[in-house]
Amino acid sequence: MTLTAEKPAAQVPESAPRRRPGRRPTSIGAFGEPMLWLTGGALATALVMIVGLLALVVHQGTSTFWPAAAWRIATVDGRILLGEVAVRETYRPEAMAFERLPEAQRAQAQAAVETQDGESVREMLRTGNFDVSGTHFTWVSDFEVAARARPEWAIVVERLAWGRFYGEPSEFRIGAESVGRGAAEAWARFQDHHAACRQRQARVRELETHAIGAVNAELEAARLALRRIELREGRTSPAYAAAEAAGRREEAALRARFTQIEGEIRALNQENDRFLIVFGTADGQTVEMKVAEIVRAYPANQLSWAERAGVYFSRWAEFLAAEPREANSEGGVFPAIFGTVVMTLLMSLLVVPFGVLAALYLREYAKQGLLVSGVRIAVNNLAGVPSIVFGVFGLGFFCYIVGATIDDLFHAERLPNPTYGRGGLMWASFTLALLTLPVVIVATEEALAAVPGSMREGSYACGATKWQTIRRIVLPRAMPGVMTGMILAIARGAGEVAPLMLVGAVKLAPELPVELSSAFPFLSVHPERSFMHLGFHIYDLGFQSQNSEAAKPMVYTTTLLLIALIVVLNVAAIWVRGRLRRKFQVGHF
């Protein structure tokens, strides 16, 4: 009998799937590869959209203030235009676009467009000179252009009123005397006197806003004091008679001071009125302009790269530090920046304590049951309520009920003009605090739940009470999670616009809700005042401007500023959260 060695069975790796006889091989979907590609692709698509949006905003926002060349364009129908090219695009002209062309050029233009598959290129030329022409921008198609050039002495003028002006200087006058004729000499004289005229104009602005404003505030305070005595003791009381006599003396002194300020303003304006520069427009008109009314002027086609950079940063400085003008389409947005920051910080100070207290009760004190579950469901659903509903609630409850009650109790002398019974910074902050409250509650509850129960038990074992355990053990270690909720609240609240339109944000509010004061504590706070907001400013520029298409560059720039402001606030909160997390390395929130 012959014995043969049995052949060993092939070793099969344990990780390899075992196939049963007569069964189809396992599909690749069982190992998750399709879901890997699907989830990774979704993430990549989201990142591309976010980065693309940010890149568009950054590119458009940072290029708005760069000075462009000035072009003189002569059209075939006899118009002569001077301005900067704001937009250049390809479009399909309709038949009516050729109707204003002369008969000789019409057929030629149509044939040229047909050779380009029916498309043509057009430019939106920022021509300015609204006080002369009645328009800010003009569209010009390529088939309308007869000639174009870059004039050496084309001057771009940014004015206090009427927007930009484009022209060539021809004369400079001081009073009735002409001290500079011709473009070069007139421009040289303008540069000699422009700084001094602007200083006098700034002084006039300071007197009109601060000095006269202080006098009017004192007059109003005296009137309200007399009205308060009248309501409390009556017009026939001795106190009212004494207050009325004192008020007359104070009013006489204030009137004298008002007259003195007016005299100084009149003298400064008379001196400024002597300095005039004469421009010639592209269509041959002559325009006299006060030098003091010119914010900035430069020869667009003579600037070097360094000079263009100087104009660029000068515009940015004005945008960040000055007040708006020309229906918010020119000037700066400092009141909107200030209002956005103050409102967001005040909202954060309001929402975090209430959110933390509510989460503490739900997680640490309340008996878990049907009622608490219902409250949690209500809180989660509250986060999905449209923001405009919160705005209507804030207007009805805070302004018309709480504010009106405060006016009746403490500011009756101001009625029927409301003080707190209308939209203001305080009510806007309360409304947005309600809007973001669910976010803080949910984030805080999760942070409290992440603190290990053993730490609570150890604290109780050492004899600590429940509140001592919460205050010394639980809250410090949950603070990073609380900060996460605050970061989410800032990110949402700072960009909200709809509720603010009802409870305080306005188109123009040059008076800040917080300002310096000469009396202790040297800071005057007015939470009842309306305020400007960057989000509302973007809405106003994009949809309430004279020309929404032309306002797009400023919309992008303001959007970039709002995004940067939210990023700065969030980075500050994230830095604080990081310090807290490193201090209490217990769990992940």
C-alpha positions in Angstrom: 0.0 0.0 0.0 1.4 3.3 -1.1 1.0 6.3 1.1 1.0 9.7 -0.4 1.5 13.0 1.4 -1.7 15.1 1.6 -1.3 18.5 -0.1 -1.8 21.3 2.4 -4.7 23.6 1.8 -4.0 27.1 0.5 -3.8 29.7 3.2 -6.5 32.3 2.9 -5.9 35.6 4.6 -8.3 36.3 7.4 -9.1 39.8 6.0 -10.2 38.5 2.6 -13.9 37.9 2.2 -14.9 34.2 2.2 -17.0 33.2 -0.8 -19.6 30.6 -0.4 -20.2 28.1 -3.2 -22.8 29.2 -5.6 -23.0 32.8 -4.3 -22.3 35.9 -6.3 -19.2 37.9 -5.4 -19.6 40.7 -2.9 -20.1 44.1 -4.6 -17.7 47.0 -4.1 -20.5 49.0 -2.5 -20.3 46.7 0.5 -16.9 48.1 1.4 -18.1 51.8 1.3 -16.1 53.0 -1.7 -19.1 54.6 -3.5 -20.1 56.5 -0.3 -16.4 57.5 0.1 -16.5 59.1 -3.4 -19.9 60.6 -2.8 -19.1 62.2 0.5 -15.7 63.4 -0.6 -17.2 64.8 -3.8 -19.9 66.7 -1.8 -17.2 68.2 0.5 -15.1 69.2 -2.5 -18.1 70.8 -4.2 -19.0 72.8 -1.0 -15.4 74.0 -0.6 -15.2 75.1 -4.2 -18.4 77.1 -3.9 -17.3 78.7 -0.7 -13.8 79.5 -1.9 -15.2 80.8 -5.2 -17.7 83.1 -3.5 -15.0 84.5 -1.2 -12.6 84.9 -4.1 -15.2 86.8 -6.1 -15.9 89.1 -3.1 -12.3 89.7 -2.4 -11.4 90.4 -6.0 -14.3 92.7 -6.6 -14.1 94.4 -3.2 -10.4 95.1 -3.3 -10.3 96.5 -6.8 -13.2 99.0 -6.3 -11.0 101.9 -5.2 -8.1 101.5 -7.7 -8.0 104.6 -9.9 -8.6 103.8 -13.6 -7.7 105.7 -16.7 -10.0 108.4 -18.1 -11.2 108.0 -21.7 -12.7 110.5 -24.1 -14.9 108.7 -26.5 -16.5 110.2 -29.5 -19.5 108.3 -30.9 -20.8 108.2 -34.5 -23.9 110.1 -33.5 -21.9 113.1 -32.4 -21.7 112.6 -28.6 -18.5 113.2 -26.7 -18.1 111.3 -23.4 -15.4 111.5 -20.8 -15.1 109.0 -17.9 -13.8 105.8 -16.5 -14.7 102.3 -17.8 -16.6 100.6 -15.0 -17.8 97.5 -16.7 -17.0 95.8 -20.0 -19.2 92.9 -21.2 -20.3 91.0 -24.3 -23.9 91.1 -25.3 -26.3 90.6 -28.2 -27.6 94.0 -29.4 -31.2 94.2 -30.5 -32.4 96.0 -33.6 -33.4 99.1 -31.7 -29.7 99.5 -30.6 -28.8 100.5 -34.1 -31.7 103.0 -34.6 -29.8 106.0 -33.2 -26.9 105.5 -35.5 -26.7 107.7 -38.7 -28.0 106.0 -41.8 -24.5 105.7 -43.3 -23.0 103.8 -40.3 -26.1 101.7 -39.4 -25.7 99.1 -42.1 -21.9 98.9 -41.5 -22.4 98.4 -37.8 -25.0 95.7 -38.3 -22.7 93.9 -40.8 -19.8 94.0 -38.3 -22.0 92.5 -35.5 -23.2 89.8 -37.8 -19.7 88.7 -38.5 -19.2 88.2 -34.8 -22.1 85.8 -34.5 -24.5 88.6 -33.5 -22.5 89.7 -30.5 -20.8 93.0 -29.6 -18.9 94.4 -26.7 -20.2 97.3 -24.7 -18.7 99.4 -21.9 -20.4 101.1 -19.0 -18.6 104.5 -18.8 -18.8 106.3 -15.5 -19.3 109.8 -16.8 -20.3 111.5 -13.5 -21.3 115.2 -13.9 -24.8 114.5 -12.6 -25.5 118.1 -12.0 -24.8 118.9 -15.6 -25.9 115.8 -17.6 -28.4 114.2 -15.2 -26.7 110.8 -15.5 -23.9 109.0 -13.6 -23.2 106.2 -16.2 -23.5 105.7 -19.9 -23.4 102.5 -21.9 -21.4 102.6 -25.1 -21.2 99.8 -27.6 -18.1 99.2 -29.8 -20.1 99.9 -33.0 -21.0 103.3 -31.6 -17.4 104.4 -31.1 -15.9 106.7 -33.7 -12.7 107.6 -31.8 -11.3 107.2 -28.3 -8.3 108.8 -26.6 -6.8 109.4 -23.1 -6.6 113.2 -22.6 -3.5 114.3 -20.6 -5.4 116.7 -18.4 -8.5 114.6 -17.7 -9.2 115.3 -14.0 -11.3 113.0 -11.8 -13.0 115.1 -9.1 -14.7 113.6 -6.0 -17.1 116.1 -4.5 -19.1 116.5 -1.3 -22.3 116.6 -3.4 -23.4 115.5 -6.9 -20.9 112.6 -7.1 -17.9 112.5 -9.3 -17.0 115.0 -12.0 -14.8 114.5 -15.1 -13.4 117.5 -16.9 -10.2 119.4 -17.8 -9.1 122.5 -15.8 -9.0 125.8 -17.6 -8.8 128.5 -15.0 -8.2 129.1 -11.2 -9.7 132.2 -9.5 -9.3 133.8 -6.1 -12.2 136.1 -5.8 -12.7 138.0 -9.1 -9.0 137.7 -10.0 -7.8 134.9 -12.3 -4.4 133.6 -11.0 -4.0 130.6 -13.3 -5.0 130.1 -16.9 -4.5 126.9 -18.8 -4.7 123.3 -17.6 -1.2 123.1 -16.1 -1.2 126.4 -14.3 -4.8 126.1 -13.0 -3.9 122.6 -11.6 -0.8 123.9 -9.9 -2.8 126.7 -8.2 -5.4 124.2 -7.2 -2.8 122.0 -5.5 -1.4 125.0 -3.6 -4.8 126.0 -2.0 -6.8 122.8 -1.8 -5.4 121.6 1.6 -6.1 124.9 3.3 -9.6 125.1 1.9 -10.3 121.5 3.1 -9.1 122.4 6.6 -11.5 125.3 6.7 -14.3 123.1 5.5 -13.5 120.5 8.2 -13.6 123.3 10.8 -17.1 124.3 9.4 -18.2 120.7 9.6 -17.0 120.4 13.2 -18.8 123.6 14.3 -22.0 122.6 12.5 -22.1 119.1 14.0 -20.5 119.4 17.5 -20.6 123.1 18.6 -24.1 123.9 17.2 -25.2 120.4 18.2 -24.1 121.0 21.8 -26.0 124.3 21.9 -29.2 122.7 20.6 -28.8 119.8 23.1 -28.6 122.3 26.0 -31.6 124.2 24.7 -33.6 121.0 24.4 -32.5 119.9 27.9 -33.7 123.3 29.3 -37.0 122.9 27.5 -37.5 119.4 28.8 -36.6 120.4 32.4 -39.3 123.1 32.3 -41.8 120.7 30.8 -41.0 118.2 33.6 -41.8 120.8 36.3 -45.0 121.7 34.4 -46.2 118.1 34.4 -45.2 117.6 38.1 -46.4 120.9 39.7 -48.4 122.8 37.1 -47.8 126.0 35.2 -49.1 128.2 38.0 -46.6 126.9 40.6 -43.7 129.0 42.0 -41.2 126.3 40.9 -42.4 126.6 37.3 -42.1 130.4 37.4 -38.5 130.2 38.8 -37.6 127.5 36.3 -39.1 129.6 33.4 -37.1 132.7 34.4 -33.9 130.6 34.7 -34.6 129.0 31.4 -34.9 132.4 29.7 -31.6 133.5 31.0 -29.9 130.3 29.9 -31.6 130.5 26.5 -30.3 134.1 26.1 -26.8 132.9 26.8 -27.1 130.0 24.5 -28.5 132.2 21.7 -25.5 134.5 22.1 -23.1 131.5 21.8 -25.1 130.2 18.8 -24.7 133.6 17.1 -21.0 133.6 17.8 -20.6 130.1 16.2 -22.7 131.1 13.2 -20.4 134.1 12.7 -17.3 131.9 12.7 -19.0 129.6 10.2 -20.0 132.5 8.0 -16.4 133.9 8.0 -14.9 130.5 7.1 -17.4 130.0 4.3 -16.8 133.4 2.9 -13.1 132.7 2.8 -13.6 129.4 1.1 -16.0 130.9 -1.5 -13.2 133.0 -2.9 -11.3 130.0 -4.3 -12.8 128.6 -7.5 -11.6 126.3 -10.2 -13.1 126.3 -13.7 -13.5 123.0 -15.6 -14.5 122.3 -19.2 -16.6 119.2 -19.8 -16.3 116.8 -22.7 -19.3 118.3 -24.4 -18.0 121.9 -24.2 -19.7 123.2 -21.1 -18.0 125.3 -18.5 -18.4 124.5 -14.8 -17.2 126.6 -11.8 -16.5 124.6 -8.7 -15.6 125.7 -5.1 -12.2 124.2 -4.1 -13.5 123.5 -0.6 -16.2 121.2 -2.0 -13.7 118.9 -3.7 -12.7 116.0 -1.5 -10.1 114.5 -3.8 -8.9 115.3 -7.4 -6.2 113.8 -9.5 -5.1 113.7 -13.2 -6.1 110.1 -14.0 -3.8 109.7 -17.1 -0.7 111.2 -15.5 -0.4 109.1 -12.3 2.5 106.8 -11.8 1.9 103.4 -10.1 3.0 104.9 -6.7 0.6 107.8 -7.1 -2.3 105.4 -8.0 -1.5 103.4 -4.9 -1.7 106.6 -2.9 -5.1 107.4 -4.2 -6.2 103.8 -3.6 -5.2 103.8 0.1 -6.6 107.3 0.6 -9.9 106.0 -0.6 -9.7 103.1 1.7 -8.9 105.3 4.7 -11.9 107.5 3.8 -14.1 104.4 3.4 -13.2 103.1 6.9 -13.1 106.4 8.8 -15.6 108.8 7.2 -19.3 109.3 7.2 -21.3 108.4 4.1 -22.5 110.9 1.6 -24.4 111.0 -1.7 -27.1 108.6 -0.6 -24.5 106.2 0.9 -22.9 105.7 -2.5 -19.8 107.8 -1.7 -17.7 108.5 1.4 -17.2 106.1 4.2 -19.1 103.6 6.4 -17.6 104.3 9.8 -21.1 104.7 11.5 -22.1 101.4 10.0 -19.0 99.7 11.2 -19.4 101.1 14.7 -23.1 100.2 14.9 -22.4 96.7 13.7 -19.7 96.1 16.3 -21.6 97.6 19.2 -24.8 95.8 18.4 -23.0 92.5 18.0 -21.1 92.8 21.3 -24.2 93.9 23.2 -26.2 91.0 21.7 -23.4 88.6 22.8 -23.5 90.0 26.4 -27.2 89.5 26.5 -27.6 86.1 24.9 -24.8 84.2 26.7 -26.0 84.7 30.3 -29.6 83.8 29.4 -28.6 80.9 27.3 -26.2 79.5 29.9 -28.8 79.8 32.7 -31.5 78.1 30.6 -29.1 75.3 29.7 -28.0 74.9 33.3 -31.6 74.5 34.4 -32.5 72.0 31.7 -29.4 69.9 32.2 -28.6 70.2 35.9 -31.8 71.1 37.8 -34.9 70.1 35.8 -36.3 66.6 36.3 -36.1 64.9 33.0 -39.5 64.1 31.6 -42.1 64.9 29.1 -42.2 68.6 30.0 -38.4 69.1 29.6 -38.4 67.1 26.4 -41.1 69.4 25.1 -39.1 72.5 26.1 -36.1 71.1 24.2 -38.2 70.5 21.1 -39.6 74.0 21.3 -36.0 75.5 21.6 -34.9 73.5 18.6 -37.9 74.6 16.6 -37.3 78.2 17.6 -34.0 78.1 15.8 -35.9 77.6 12.5 -38.3 80.5 12.9 -37.7 83.1 10.1 -35.8 86.1 11.4 -38.4 88.6 10.2 -40.8 87.0 12.7 -38.4 88.0 15.5 -38.3 91.5 14.0 -42.1 91.8 14.2 -42.0 90.5 17.7 -39.3 92.9 18.8 -41.2 95.9 17.2 -44.4 94.9 18.9 -43.1 93.9 22.3 -39.9 95.8 23.0 -40.7 99.0 21.1 -44.5 99.4 21.4 -45.0 97.8 24.9 -41.8 97.9 26.9 -40.5 101.1 25.3 -43.8 102.9 25.4 -44.1 102.0 29.1 -40.6 103.4 29.8 -41.5 106.6 28.0 -44.7 107.0 30.1 -42.9 106.4 33.4 -39.5 108.2 32.9 -39.7 110.4 29.7 -43.2 111.9 29.8 -41.9 115.3 29.1 -40.7 114.2 25.6 -44.0 112.8 24.5 -45.6 112.5 22.0 -42.1 112.2 20.5 -41.0 108.7 21.7 -37.6 108.0 23.3 -37.6 104.3 23.9 -40.9 103.6 22.1 -39.3 103.2 18.7 -36.5 101.2 17.1 -33.0 101.6 18.6 -29.7 99.9 19.4 -31.0 98.4 22.6 -34.1 96.8 21.2 -32.2 95.6 18.2 -29.7 93.8 20.5 -32.5 92.3 22.5 -34.3 91.0 19.3 -31.1 89.4 18.0 -30.4 87.9 21.4 -33.7 86.1 21.2 -32.9 85.1 17.6 -29.6 83.5 18.6 -30.7 82.2 22.0 -31.5 78.6 20.8 -28.0 78.3 19.4 -26.4 79.1 22.7 -28.8 76.9 24.7 -28.1 73.8 22.5 -24.3 74.3 22.5 -24.2 74.9 26.3 -26.3 71.8 27.0 -23.9 69.7 24.9 -20.9 71.1 26.7 -22.5 70.4 30.1 -23.3 66.9 29.1 -19.7 66.3 28.0 -18.3 67.0 31.5 -17.6 63.5 33.1 -20.0 62.5 35.8 -17.1 61.3 37.9 -16.0 64.9 38.4 -19.4 65.8 39.8 -19.4 62.7 42.1 -15.9 63.6 43.3 -17.1 67.1 44.1 -20.1 65.8 46.0 -17.9 63.4 47.9 -15.8 66.3 49.1 -18.9 67.9 50.6 -19.6 70.5 47.9 -23.1 71.6 47.2 -24.7 71.3 43.8 -24.2 75.0 43.0 -20.6 74.9 44.2 -20.0 71.9 42.0 -21.6 73.6 39.0 -19.7 76.9 39.6 -16.3 75.4 40.3 -16.2 72.1 38.4 -18.8 72.0 35.6 -19.0 75.5 34.3 -15.2 76.1 33.9 -14.9 72.9 31.9 -18.0 73.6 29.8 -16.8 77.1 29.0 -15.2 76.2 25.7 -18.6 74.8 24.6 -20.3 78.0 25.8 -17.8 80.0 23.7 -18.6 77.8 20.7 -22.3 78.8 21.1 -21.3 82.4 21.3 -19.2 82.1 18.2 -22.2 80.7 16.3 -24.4 83.4 17.7 -22.0 86.1 16.5 -21.7 84.6 13.1 -25.5 84.6 12.7 -26.5 87.7 14.5 -23.9 90.0 12.9 -25.1 89.3 9.4 -28.9 89.5 10.0 -30.7 92.3 8.3 -34.5 91.6 8.2 -35.3 92.1 11.9 -33.0 95.1 12.1 -35.0 96.9 9.5 -37.9 96.9 11.9 -36.2 97.6 15.3 -33.5 100.2 14.7 -31.3 100.1 11.6 -31.7 103.1 9.4 -30.2 104.4 6.1 -28.3 107.3 7.7 -27.5 107.9 11.4 -24.4 110.1 11.7 -24.9 110.4 15.5 -23.3 107.4 17.1 -25.0 105.6 20.0 -21.8 105.9 22.0 -19.8 109.1 21.9 -17.2 111.0 24.0 -18.5 113.5 26.6 -16.9 116.3 28.5 -18.6 115.2 31.8 -17.8 112.2 33.9 -17.6 109.3 33.0 -16.5 110.9 29.8 -18.6 108.6 27.7 -22.1 109.2 26.7 -24.2 106.1 25.9 -27.5 106.4 24.0 -29.0 102.9 23.6 -32.3 104.4 22.4 -30.7 105.9 19.2 -31.1 104.4 15.8 -27.9 103.1 14.2 -26.4 102.0 10.9 -25.5 98.4 10.1 -23.3 97.0 7.4 -25.8 94.4 6.3 -28.5 97.1 5.9 -26.0 99.3 4.2 -25.4 96.5 1.6 -29.2 96.2 1.0 -29.5 99.9 0.6 -26.7 100.1 -1.9 -27.8 97.1 -3.9 -31.6 97.8 -4.1 -32.2 101.5 -3.2 -29.5 103.3 -5.2 -30.2 105.4 -8.3 -28.3 102.8 -10.4 -28.1 99.4 -8.8 -25.9 98.1 -11.6 -23.4 100.9 -11.0 -23.5 100.3 -7.2 -22.2 96.7 -7.5 -18.5 97.6 -6.8 -19.5 99.3 -3.5 -21.7 96.4 -2.6 -18.8 94.0 -3.0 -16.5 96.3 -1.0 -19.0 96.6 1.9 -19.6 92.8 1.8 -15.9 92.2 2.1 -15.8 94.6 5.1 -18.7 92.8 6.8 -17.1 89.4 6.2 -13.8 90.7 7.6 -15.5 92.1 10.6 -17.3 88.9 11.4 -14.0 87.0 11.0 -12.3 89.3 13.4 -15.0 88.9 16.0 -15.0 85.1 15.6 -11.2 84.8 15.7 -11.2 86.7 19.0 -13.8 84.4 20.5 -12.0 81.3 19.1 -8.7 82.5 20.7 -10.5 82.8 24.1 -12.0 79.4 23.6 -8.6 77.9 22.8 -7.1 79.3 26.0 -10.0 77.9 28.1 -9.7 74.5 26.3 -6.0 74.3 27.1 -6.7 75.2 30.7 -9.3 72.5 31.2 -8.3 69.5 29.0 -11.2 67.2 29.9 -13.3 66.6 26.9 -14.1 67.7 23.4 -16.9 70.2 23.0 
